[in-house]
Structures are given as C-alpha cells and as structure tokens.
Amino acid sequence: MLSKLHIFWRIFLVFNFSIITTVGLAGTFLDDFNDGDYDGWKRSPQNEKSNVSWTVVKGELKFDPKNLPWDQAISQLNFVGNQKVSNVKDWTDYDLEVDIKHTELANWPGGIRARVDLDVGGHYAVWLYPGDNSIKLYKNPGWDINTGLVTLGQNTYKAEVEKFHTVKLSCQGDTIKVFYDGKELISAKDSEHKKGTIALCVQDKIVYFDNVKVTGPNIPNVNMSPVISKGKLAYVWGGIKNKI
C-alpha cells in the first residue's frame, strides 16, 4: 500500500510533467485563461478608461460593453508581455488562432488583430459580422478601427451563437490569410505592417474569447496558464487511488 508521501509525489510528478509537455511546444504561445486572469494583456489607448468590462469567467475571457454607446464601448486588449514574454514588438511571421463565441446574431461584435504596433497602433484585423454572415480582413494605421481603414478581403461564414469557433489570422511575409474553423476564407498581399503583437478587439456586443494560440519561429514557448483543471486533477487522483 502506498504511503501518503508516495501519493503526493506521484501527483506532483504528473502535474509538472503536464506543464513541461505543454510549454515545450516549439514556437508556441498559449493562453486559455484557465488560471483566472489575463496577465500580460493591456487595453489600447482608445477608450482606455471607459467603463466596459474585461473579465475571466470559468476559464473564458468575456467582454461586456455595459450598454455603452458603440463609440464609447469599442475596445482592444493587446498582449504587451510580462516576465515570461518580452519580445512581442519583434513578432514577425506567425499564425494567431483564437476561439470566439458570439452571443447574438448582430454586427460589430469584434475580432482579432495581428502585427500590432504598440507605439502607434497599426495592425491587421479580422472582424466578424454575424448579422450579415460576413468576415472581413482589414489593415489600419492606428488604434482607431474607424480611421484609415482599408479592406483587404472579405468572404461569408456561418454565424452561430453560444458556440465557440476558431478564427485564424496568418501573417507570413506579405501574405495575409484568414481561416474560420480551419477553412481558408481570405488571402491577400500587403507589406505595410511587418511586425508586432496580437490583440482582441470588440465594439458593443458581449463576446467571449478563449484558447489564444500563436505559432511562429520567433514566438516563445510559453503557456500562460500551466495548470491542470479540477476535473483533470480528479482524474489523475482517481487513477492513482486505483493502483493503491
């Protein structure tokens, strides 16, 4: 029969092995918000002090406009780095994948950004329009999505509510592509924005984000939430108990 000390060490080793194997993915940055916070993320200067809400709810990042008018609610959350990641301004060629959940079939819920210049705000952005079942790729010279906006491409998609779908923005050299649930929908050529971080962007609808993933040659191998969920830990504990 195993002693309590042996049981503890088995759980400890399994837990840390999970962390090591998750972080060890080459060139992969992950944040699934399962740790209950969004450490390393910061709001953009546009409406930075407005009373909208960014919170983590049950491992999902929720944006709530708090019924503010759209021009006061519009917001962006940029990954600016922390003690684990310090080179976000130098991210160049990478794929950004984010799970997004709509709460209503209405336009202007938001989307994702890549190659965001943290000094002036220039970026590429994917915006979803559930009311029209359309998805668009933009480029923008600054923080404000409504100033200097240029459409690089668009397509249709099947919008759904209360269900996560994966949006991918790929920036490889001057080739910019958009995918929805693994299917390529948009491809464009542009070289204005060459490097920068990632961002989540919203306007005046409640939106949920989860499982942020960035892959590329100069992306650090970091998991921002290297924890085992309660359900998984219970499974590990149950497996050990069965061997006692």
Secondary structure, 3 states (H helix, E strand, C coil): CCCHHHHHHHHHHHHHHHHHHHHCCCCEEEECCCCCCCCCEEECCCCCCCCCEEEEECCEEEEECCCCCHHHHCEEEEECCCCCCCCHHHCCCEEEEEEEEECCCCCCCEEEEEEECCCCEEEEEEEEECCCCEEEEEEEEECCCCCCCEEEEEEECCCCECCEEEEEEEEECCEEEEEECCEEEEEEECCCCCCCEEEEEECCCCEEEEEEEEECCCCCCEECCCCCCHHHHHHHHHHHHHHC
